[in-house]
Amino acid sequence: MTLRIIGSSSAGNAYLLDGENESLLIECGVPFGKVEKAVNFEFSKVKGVIVSHEHGDHAKGIGKCQERRIPVYASKGTLDAIGATGDCHVMEHHKMMRIGGFGVIPFKVVHDANEPFGFLINHAEMGTMVFATDTAYLPSKFAGLNHMMIECNYSTSILDENMKRGAILPMVRDRIVKSHMSLDTCLETLAANDLSQVRNIILIHLSDGNSNAAMFREIVERNTGIITTIAEPGVNVELNINPSF
């Protein structure tokens, strides 16, 4: 299984879990041409798209996915907020859904959205991965993980310095803190979970102005001893481990 990073920022988010015979799209918040190229226009191979919440940088491509007959999976709150119709499937907290060979368990996260979810994803070609973006912290703990895709949006010191010099308003700073995961919280989250079988940590949704990608990667890798990748467009990560639920 190959993880293909299509986009991972406030400008647009989309990721593809690309297996030998099937794939799963996570988020669809980038210009759809980028998704088309990532899937090599093989839309029949894409078994579905799972969407974490309704904000445009994660969900604006839902209509295009439906036009290409890619089934959409999200919470009722997310689908209602978007006003989605057509081939949509309602996901429920902690209730597993089968999407082709992918098993997906949604779980609640902390964000300023209607009913945002993170996802625990399993496939025979990659094992088990947690995906958590746009959340102030991770309410759930996990064991038996092989890969982690986790938000590491900002550094508190960089954020506060940007506010002091007037680059961002205090209200924007407060919104970021209440709805996105900091480097410190990311480290705490990693420490709280069982990393004994984790082979890859992928840091996603870094802020353009309030993060430092090289520093974040070095700190997380040093603290965990696990290969850490910054999610940037065009980056591919091989997810090579095979246990299943």
C-alpha positions as CSV (number, residue, x, y, z in Angstrom):
1,M,0.0,0.0,0.0
2,T,1.3,3.4,-0.9
3,L,0.1,6.6,0.8
4,R,0.1,9.4,-1.8
5,I,-0.1,13.0,-0.4
6,I,-2.2,15.1,-2.7
7,G,-2.6,18.1,-0.4
8,S,-2.1,18.8,3.3
9,S,-2.7,22.4,4.4
10,S,-5.4,25.0,4.8
11,A,-5.2,25.4,1.0
12,G,-6.6,21.9,0.5
13,N,-6.3,18.4,1.9
14,A,-6.5,15.0,0.2
15,Y,-4.7,11.7,0.6
16,L,-4.8,8.5,-1.3
17,L,-4.3,5.0,0.2
18,D,-3.3,3.3,-3.1
19,G,-3.3,-0.5,-3.0
20,E,-2.6,-3.1,-5.6
21,N,-6.3,-3.5,-6.8
22,E,-8.2,-0.8,-4.8
23,S,-7.7,2.5,-3.2
24,L,-9.4,4.8,-0.6
25,L,-9.4,8.6,-0.8
26,I,-9.2,10.5,2.5
27,E,-10.6,14.1,2.2
28,C,-11.3,15.8,-1.1
29,G,-10.5,19.5,-0.5
30,V,-8.1,20.1,-3.3
31,P,-8.8,21.1,-7.0
32,F,-10.2,17.9,-8.4
33,G,-7.7,17.7,-11.2
34,K,-5.1,16.9,-8.6
35,V,-7.2,13.9,-7.4
36,E,-7.7,12.8,-11.0
37,K,-3.9,12.7,-11.6
38,A,-3.3,11.0,-8.2
39,V,-5.7,8.1,-9.1
40,N,-4.4,8.1,-12.7
41,F,-8.0,8.6,-13.8
42,E,-8.8,5.0,-12.6
43,F,-11.9,6.0,-10.7
44,S,-13.3,2.5,-10.6
45,K,-10.3,1.6,-8.4
46,V,-11.3,4.1,-5.8
47,K,-13.8,2.4,-3.4
48,G,-14.8,5.6,-1.6
49,V,-13.8,8.9,-0.1
50,I,-14.0,9.4,3.7
51,V,-14.4,13.0,4.7
52,S,-13.6,14.2,8.2
53,H,-15.7,17.4,8.3
54,E,-17.5,20.0,6.1
55,H,-14.9,22.7,5.8
56,G,-14.0,23.4,2.2
57,D,-10.3,22.5,2.4
58,H,-11.5,19.0,3.3
59,A,-14.8,18.6,1.5
60,K,-15.2,20.9,-1.5
61,G,-14.7,18.1,-4.0
62,I,-17.5,15.9,-2.8
63,G,-19.7,16.8,-5.8
64,K,-16.9,15.9,-8.2
65,C,-16.3,12.6,-6.5
66,Q,-20.0,11.8,-6.9
67,E,-19.8,12.7,-10.6
68,R,-17.0,10.1,-10.9
69,R,-19.2,7.6,-9.0
70,I,-16.9,7.6,-6.0
71,P,-19.1,6.9,-2.9
72,V,-18.9,9.5,-0.1
73,Y,-18.6,8.5,3.5
74,A,-19.0,11.0,6.4
75,S,-20.9,11.7,9.6
76,K,-24.5,12.8,9.3
77,G,-23.5,16.2,10.7
78,T,-20.9,16.6,8.0
79,L,-23.3,15.6,5.2
80,D,-26.0,17.8,6.5
81,A,-23.7,20.8,6.8
82,I,-22.6,20.4,3.2
83,G,-26.1,19.7,2.0
84,A,-24.8,16.6,0.3
85,T,-27.2,14.4,-1.8
86,G,-26.7,11.4,-4.0
87,D,-24.4,8.4,-3.2
88,C,-23.6,9.3,0.5
89,H,-23.1,6.9,3.4
90,V,-23.6,8.0,7.0
91,M,-20.8,7.0,9.4
92,E,-21.4,6.6,13.1
93,H,-19.0,7.0,16.0
94,H,-17.1,3.8,16.7
95,K,-19.2,1.8,14.1
96,M,-17.0,0.1,11.6
97,M,-17.8,0.3,7.9
98,R,-16.4,-1.8,5.1
99,I,-15.3,0.1,2.0
100,G,-14.0,-2.5,-0.4
101,G,-11.2,-4.2,1.5
102,F,-10.8,-1.2,3.9
103,G,-12.3,-1.4,7.4
104,V,-12.9,2.1,8.7
105,I,-13.9,3.0,12.3
106,P,-14.8,6.7,12.8
107,F,-14.2,8.4,16.1
108,K,-15.0,11.9,17.5
109,V,-12.5,14.7,17.4
110,V,-12.4,18.3,18.7
111,H,-12.9,20.9,16.0
112,D,-15.3,23.8,15.2
113,A,-17.4,21.7,12.8
114,N,-20.8,20.0,12.9
115,E,-19.7,16.4,13.6
116,P,-16.0,16.0,12.8
117,F,-14.4,12.5,12.8
118,G,-11.0,10.9,12.8
119,F,-10.6,7.5,11.3
120,L,-9.0,4.2,12.3
121,I,-8.3,2.5,8.9
122,N,-7.3,-1.1,8.3
123,H,-6.4,-3.0,5.1
124,A,-4.6,-6.3,4.6
125,E,-1.9,-4.6,2.6
126,M,-0.9,-2.0,5.3
127,G,-2.2,-3.1,8.7
128,T,-3.9,-0.4,10.8
129,M,-3.5,3.3,10.7
130,V,-5.0,6.2,12.6
131,F,-5.9,9.4,10.7
132,A,-6.6,12.5,12.9
133,T,-6.7,16.0,11.5
134,D,-8.2,19.3,12.6
135,T,-8.5,18.5,16.2
136,A,-7.3,20.3,19.3
137,Y,-6.5,16.9,20.9
138,L,-7.2,13.2,20.4
139,P,-9.9,12.0,22.8
140,S,-9.3,8.3,21.9
141,K,-6.3,6.1,22.5
142,F,-5.3,3.2,20.3
143,A,-3.3,0.0,20.4
144,G,-2.0,-2.2,17.6
145,L,-1.2,0.7,15.2
146,N,1.2,0.3,12.4
147,H,1.0,3.9,11.0
148,M,-0.1,7.3,12.3
149,M,-1.3,10.3,10.3
150,I,-1.7,13.0,12.8
151,E,-2.1,16.7,12.7
152,C,0.8,18.8,13.9
153,N,-0.5,22.2,13.0
154,Y,1.5,24.8,15.0
155,S,4.1,25.7,17.5
156,T,2.7,27.7,20.4
157,S,5.9,29.8,20.5
158,I,5.7,30.6,16.8
159,L,2.0,31.3,17.0
160,D,2.4,33.7,20.0
161,E,5.3,35.5,18.3
162,N,3.2,36.0,15.2
163,M,0.4,37.4,17.3
164,K,2.7,39.8,19.1
165,R,4.1,41.2,15.9
166,G,0.6,41.6,14.5
167,A,0.7,38.9,11.8
168,I,-2.4,37.3,13.2
169,L,-5.2,38.6,15.4
170,P,-5.8,37.4,18.9
171,M,-9.2,36.0,17.9
172,V,-7.5,33.9,15.1
173,R,-4.9,32.7,17.6
174,D,-7.7,31.6,20.0
175,R,-9.5,29.8,17.2
176,I,-6.4,27.9,16.2
177,V,-5.7,26.8,19.7
178,K,-9.2,25.6,20.3
179,S,-9.5,23.6,17.0
180,H,-6.1,22.5,15.9
181,M,-3.3,20.3,17.4
182,S,-0.1,21.9,18.5
183,L,3.4,20.3,18.4
184,D,3.3,19.8,22.2
185,T,-0.1,18.1,22.1
186,C,1.0,16.0,19.2
187,L,4.0,14.8,21.2
188,E,1.7,14.1,24.2
189,T,-0.7,12.2,22.0
190,L,2.1,10.0,20.6
191,A,3.4,9.3,24.1
192,A,-0.1,8.3,25.3
193,N,-0.6,5.7,22.6
194,D,1.0,2.3,22.0
195,L,3.7,2.9,19.4
196,S,5.4,-0.5,19.7
197,Q,4.2,-1.6,16.2
198,V,4.2,1.8,14.5
199,R,6.4,2.0,11.5
200,N,5.5,5.4,10.1
201,I,4.4,8.7,11.6
202,I,3.1,11.2,9.0
203,L,2.6,14.8,10.3
204,I,-0.3,16.4,8.5
205,H,-2.0,19.8,8.1
206,L,1.0,22.0,9.2
207,S,0.2,25.7,9.3
208,D,1.8,27.7,6.6
209,G,2.9,30.5,9.0
210,N,2.8,28.9,12.5
211,S,5.0,25.8,12.0
212,N,8.5,24.7,11.1
213,A,8.4,21.5,9.2
214,A,12.1,20.5,9.6
215,M,12.0,21.2,13.3
216,F,8.7,19.3,13.8
217,R,10.0,16.3,12.0
218,E,13.2,16.2,13.9
219,I,11.6,16.6,17.3
220,V,8.9,13.9,16.7
221,E,11.5,11.5,15.3
222,R,13.8,12.1,18.2
223,N,11.1,11.7,20.8
224,T,9.6,8.5,19.2
225,G,12.5,6.8,17.4
226,I,10.1,6.3,14.5
227,I,10.5,7.4,10.9
228,T,8.6,10.6,10.6
229,T,7.4,12.2,7.3
230,I,6.0,15.7,6.7
231,A,2.9,15.5,4.5
232,E,3.6,17.6,1.4
233,P,2.1,17.3,-2.1
234,G,3.8,14.7,-4.2
235,V,5.3,12.8,-1.2
236,N,4.6,9.0,-1.2
237,V,5.0,6.8,1.8
238,E,5.2,3.0,1.5
239,L,3.0,1.3,4.2
240,N,4.5,-2.1,4.2
241,I,3.1,-4.3,7.0
242,N,0.2,-6.8,6.9
243,P,-1.7,-7.4,10.1
244,S,-5.5,-6.9,10.1
245,F,-8.3,-6.4,12.5
